Amino acid sequence: MPRIVDSHCHLDFPDFRGGLPDVLHNARQSGIVAMICVGSGSDLATAERAVALSQQEPDIFAAIGIHPHDAAKVTPETWRAFTALAQTPRVVGIGETGLDYFYDHSPRAVQREVFERFVILARAVARPLICHVREAHDDAAAVLRAGELPDAGGVIHCFSGGVAEARRYLDLGLFLSFSGVLTFKKADDLRQAAAYTPPERILVETDAPFLAPVPHRGQRNEPAFITRTLDTLAQVRGISASNAAELTTANALRLFRIDLG
């Protein structure tokens, strides 16, 4: 069985409360060897829960950030706390952070300011940047271009664009991560982008509990479902599912500097 990395999930969310042992069992039975638990809610508590999980389970690693929806809640104390927490050994990424112009839950100017600060933080602690971008590709690319990405690199999580948007981020040196949306019937542009992305820059994720792939669409997503996304990725790239798992796993381990021994 090939090794698989779920490069972005939210195992700290209430959706998994009480059932996490079964979810982790299912993931491991499906060949998942590492999961990046992204603690990026409205406050520091979400990040702390992600870090705690990473310290309890050997195959869970943490990323910490503030979702763009909640950018308006960030305070000076937030930055002090995140700077300290970011240097915890099992924190392998900064984010998710970015811009979301679909909902505009926080003012766009504030979202951009917080995004810029997280770029600076990622560079300071030498961790890759995990970016959330929804209907804000122009501004996100401008922030990333101006902000000097960390040497550790970064990824556009749950990439949602087509080939033109993919090229823009790839030219900046970023990875692209594909979620269960890749399996959706109307996601032809996204599948074209997945075929276009160089093999050394492509990741897969679940974004669990969100965005369950077909045939689980509408259900609570979980890491074990990532095999469906890998099947579709393999189809659009004309490779085997095993090869798709191998290349995305190698990329995730390299980006997040994870050594599984």
N, C-alpha and C positions, 0 to 999 in steps of 0.2 A: 504494500500500500504506500503510495507516495506521501511525503510529508506536506502538510498544508499550513499556511499562516493566515489567520483572519486578522488583517491589518487594521481593523477599526470596528469595535463593538462597544456597547455600553452595558456591561454586565452588572454594573452597580445600580442600574435603574430598578425602580419598584416592580417592574414587569417580571423580574426574575426572583423576587423575594420569596423564599420558601421552596423554590424549585431549582435553585442554582446547581446543587449537586447533580441532578439529572441532566441539566443542560451541559454541564462540563463532561459528564460521562458520554453523552451523545457526541459531543465534539471530539473527544479522544478516540471514540470508536470509529469516527469518520476520517481519522488520519490527521487531525489538527494537532500540531505540536507547539504552537504558540498563538496567543491571542493578545492583541493590544487593546486594553480596556481604557477607553478615552473618557476621562473625567472632566467634562466641559459643560457644566450646567450653569445655574444662575449665581453660584457663589463658590467659596472655597470648599464647602462640605462635599460637593460632588467629586472634586479632585482628590480630597482626602480619602474618600471611599475607594476610589480607583487605586490609589497607592496602597491602601490597606489590603485590597484583594491581591495585588501583585506580590505582597509580602506573605500571603497565606498560601498561594498556589504557585508551584514552580513553573507552570507554563503560561501564566498571565503576567503581562508587563503593563505599565501604566503610561498614559500621556495626560497632561493637565493643561487646561485652558478655560476660557470663558466663551460661550457660544455668542455669535454676533447678536442673536435675539436679546441677550442680556447685557450688552456692552454698556448701556446707560447706568447699570448698577455698580460698575467698577469704581473703586475708591483708591486713594493712595495706599491704604492698608492692604488692599487687594494685591497691589504690586509687590509690596514687601513680603507678604506671605507666599506669593507664587515664586518669587525669586529664591526663597529658602527651600520651598518644596521641590522646585525644579531640579535641585541638585541631589535629590534622593537617588540612590544607586539604581533602583528598578524603574525610574522614570526615563523612558526612552524617546519621548517626543513632547513637543510643545503644541498644544491645540486640543480640540479644534478651535480655531479662530478664523476670522475672515469677514465676509460681507454677505448679507442676505437681504436683497432688495425686493424679494417676493412678498414677504410679510411686513418688513419695515417695523419690527417691534421696538427697535431702538433707532434714533435719528441717524441718518446716513453719515453725517459728519462725525458723529461719536463712534460709529462702527469703524470708520476709517482710522480714527485716532487710536482706538484700542488695538486694531489690527497692526498698525505700525509699531505700537509698543511691544506687542508679542513677537514681531519680527526681531526687534532689538533684544528681547529676552532670549529668544532661541539662539541668537548669535552669541550672546554673553555666556550661556551655559553649554554651548556646543551640542545642542540637540536639534534634530530635524523638525521642521515646521509642518504642522498638519492644518491644511486650509479648507475651510468651508466656503464655497462660492455658489450663490444661487441668483441668477439673473443680474449679475454684477461683474461680468467678465472684464469689461474695460477698466473699471476702477480697481479691481483686484490685481490685474496685471500691472497697472500703473504703480500701485503700492509695492508690489513685489519687485518691480524693476528699479524703483527708487530706493528701496530699503536695504539693499545689499543682503541678499539671502545668506543664511548661515552656511559656513563651510560644510556643515553636516547635511545640507540639502533640505528637501521638503517634498510634500505630496499634495496634490489636489484630491481630497477625499471625496468619494461618491461623485466622481467626475460626471457631468451632465451635459456636456456640449457635443459638438460635432468635430470634424477634422480641423476646421479653422481654429476653433478654440484650443483643441489639443496641440496644434502646432505652436500656438502662442506660449503655452505653458512649457512645452518641451524645449522651446528655444531658450527659456529661462533656466533650464537645467532641472526642472521638476519631474517627479514621478506622477503618474496618473493611476488612481485606484478606481476599480469598477465594482459596483454593487449588484444586487439582485435586479436593479432596473435594466441591466443588460439583457435580461430574459423577457422583458415586457414586449408585447406584440408591436407596439408603435415606436419602439426604440431603435429604428433603423439607423438614424444618424449616429447614435451612441455606438452601435455595433460597428459602423464604419470607422469611428475613432479608435475602437479597440483593435481593429485590424491594422490601422495605420501606426499605432504606438510602437516604438521600437521594443524588442523583447526585453531589453535590459532596463526598461523604465516602467514596467507595468506591474500593478498589484491588484489583489482582489480583497474584498471585505464584505461583511454583512451589514454593517451599521445597525446590528441587532440592538433593540427589538424592532427596528423599523425595516421597511423595504424588503419584505420576504420575497424571494424569487418565485416564479412560476415553477411548480404547481401549488406552492404554499402561499401565494399572494393573498393578502388580507388577513393572514394569521400573524401571531407574534413570531418575529424572526428569531433565529438562534444560530450560533456559529456552525452547527452541523449542516445547515442548509447551504453552506458556501459551495458544496460540491455541484449544485445546480448551476451556479454562476460559472464555475470552472468548466462545466460541460459546454455551456454556450460560448465562453471565451475560446475554447478549443475549436469549436465549429467555425467561428468567424475567422480564426487564424489558420485553419487548415492543419492543425496539429492534434496529437492525442491528448486526452484529459490528463494523463500522467505527465506529459511534457508541460502542459499548462500549469499543473501544480508545481512541478520542479522549478520552472523559471520564476513564477511569482513568489515562491517560497525563498529562493535564493535572493531575489530582489529585496524582499521584506527584511530578511536577516541582515542584508548589507546596509540598507537604509537606516534601520533602527539599531545597528551595531549589536545584534543579539548573537551570542555564541551558545549554541545548544550542546556543545561538547561532542 
